[in-house]
Amino acid sequence: MSRLAAKFEELAQSGRKALIPFITAGDPSPGFTVPMMHAMVKAGVDVIELGVPFSDPMADGPVIQRASERALAHKMSLRRTLEIAAEFRKTDQTTPVVLMGYLNPIEAMTYEGFANAAQRADIDGVLTVDLPPEEGQECSALLKARGIDPIFLLAPNSSVDRVKKMDAVGSGYLYYVSLKGVTGAGHLDVADVENKLQQIRANTQLPVAIGFGVKDAETANTIAHLGDGVVIGSALISKIETNLDNPEQAKNEIVELLTSIRQALDCGLGTEGVQE
Amino acid sequence: MTEKYNMPDERGHFGPYGGIFVAETLIPPIQELNAAYQKYLKDPEFIAELDADLKYYVGRPSPLYHAERWSRELGGAQIYLKREDLNHTGSHKINNTVGQALLAKRMGKTRIIAETGAGQHGVATATVAARLGLECVVYMGAVDVARQSLNVYRMKLLGAKVVAVESGSKTLKDALNEALRDWVTNVDNTFYIIGTVAGPHPYPAMVRDFQAIIGREAKQQCLEATGRLPDALVACVGGGSNAIGLFYPFIEDESVKMYGVEAAGDGVATGRHSAPLCAGRPGVLHGNRTYLMADDDGEIIETHSISAGLDYPGVGPEHAWLKDTGRATYVNITDTEALEGFYALTHMEGIIPALESSHAMAYALKLAPTMGKDETLIINLSGRGDKDMQTMAKREGIEL
């Protein structure tokens, strides 16, 4: 069983929701990321999504765009992101790490070259924003053959057919984009998410993580309980952005926010809030 | 090359190029667009309305002009100019925006968005939006806003909102990123009019089909003027919409040579250029696989060209396919050479070309003398130079 499958099974058994932070590798500097990942694990996160910086992040809002630009200014790349993940793995063999990024850096490495490198770095899942399943068969097969889960997106306007397709090609979990828009956008409609999740649930057994528009403990808690977990990205990266002259402060604020979300998620379901 | 050309396949592939590489939220609107396009492509009423707009609003057919003096001067091929510069709004861009706007209207969309580089596509979009009473937002890189301020004013005058994009390199590619972000956010009421033969399927095929009127007319006009097909075609290539518009109807006519002219900026060897077909590598950007300007890590490189309309790191996937199959030849022209083309046409024929089209003129300076006097060369004069007057005056040290 993959680390992701095992993690979601463990969470389901204890009745808990997955807390999944997203940070961009190498933002604000390459040395920041590995200690930040360990600190997030201490704060109680379950899976880490590591953003691969790209020059043209078409699906991202301004906060994550700027994170990419800061990382690229330090010559961050897919190769160096894999090095960061491998470095993290040296002292944490249990927390699943998912790479999230765009296709062109993978194309530049070739699919097979990337799949091999991801396996060497002990990556658990890969979410490629601009690689829908129709075009992604070759890449997904190479990843799956190496025990890496290809993770796919679902959107508010995805049809039932689309949900079934993602169920067939995806593994690990499905990432539900809770609103039409880019990362970090506002106005999340809980009733809409709830309705859509019912439709998704009816067509897949895969865990569903919900992201886009999650800002704080309150929204995280509300949203997480509609699925199996919640992804929070822009709100974390904003902490980095407001503390560019003091990365330690950024780290502390991120840990504080994640700790409060962890508490809210676990209290939200009452009795089963087990400590890590 | 097979005799029958039937590209792309139903999922938008031109061999290994093209396709649909977008985030999941864009899949439903792309499917909706493709369905509408396939339907109206064959709808006699739609075609009749489009033809009437092209005739009475755009001013088609555009002339095929025999540049006799320039041909004599160069001492080789007979040069004919396809006068897309005479279209309403001053370039070939309107052929496509008229078509897509009619599609938007039939699909019930109330809001139009577009990206623009030189501003010609933005102006052509703002124009059709004004005519149909649709809300219009145009994304334009902040660098381009500064160097094409005349077109910015035209768009505003036409009622469009022009958004200066400050991210990345602040040019055309960043405008496209921002337009895609807008589309993802406003998919329900918004139609995205892409101006070139790039983007996810069906855009490369759809824009080509709307621009193919250029080649269809040119073929007929050439037969009328010379009694036979041309020997060579020349067009500038940024994203490649004017070039594919001219080339497409000639693809199966194997005797007709095709030359696409990319922008070499300071020179391909310097790395400061916009010539992905000549000096790039295949990759994926803006929804399709094609030749790109990217580094070893797959990050997109900033491009350089004197002409904002050619300042783009990718190129339409069909051009990538035509390059690989050898059906078309892709060459490049530096900023300096483009200026020679600009002055040559201005002085020899009294026609001031756009800086984009000047790249095609500059290549003709090289190609025409190598051809026989009984041979015919058609150059696509894709736009007029009015928008570049400030840039040119500044280069000459003249204050307007």
Interface residues (C-beta under 8 A of the other chain):
Chain A: P53 F54 S55 D56 P57 M58 A59 G61 P62 Q65 E69 L72 S77 L78 R79 Y102 L103 N104 P105 I106 E107 A108 M109 V129 D130 L131 P132 E134 E135 F152 L153 L154 A155 P156 N157 S158 S159 R162 V177 K180 G181 V182 A185
Chain B: R11 G19 I20 F21 V22 A23 E24 T25 I27 P28 P29 S167 G168 K173 D174 N177 L180 R181 V184 T185 N186 V187 D188 P282 G283 V284 L285 H286 G287 R289 L292 A294 D295 D296 D297 G298 E299 I300
